[in-house]
Amino acid sequence: MRRTYLGEFEEVVLLMVAILDGEAYGVTVSQALEEHTGRLVTFGTVHNTLIRLEEKGFVSSELGGATADRGGRRKRLFKVTALGSRALQDIQELRNQLWQLVPPNALKVSGL
């Protein structure tokens, strides 16, 4: 099976979709990114990333109900798929393994 790799921003957006657990759409993902990472990103950047993750099979989406506060428009809600969940678990496992390989003194900054 061919493995699909995630870029750093794709990984963070996918994590935010998991964190938001059924309430993830462009605006909430953008807000959560800013709140939890301090990173300001445009709605368009997040939306394009969500669409790309859906094309890769890491998330799925469905239209939520129309609301008056959105002028009758419906939200496209995203959730992590089994493939996306597996990808996040693999990434976490790999990062943990790599961190275990860092020698104790390798990241110490001298003079501080």
Secondary structure as UniProt FT lines:
FT   HELIX           8..20
FT   TURN            21..22
FT   HELIX           26..37
FT   HELIX           43..56
FT   STRAND          59..66
FT   HELIX           68..70
FT   TURN            71..72
FT   STRAND          74..80
FT   HELIX           82..101
FT   TURN            104..107
FT   TURN            110..111
//
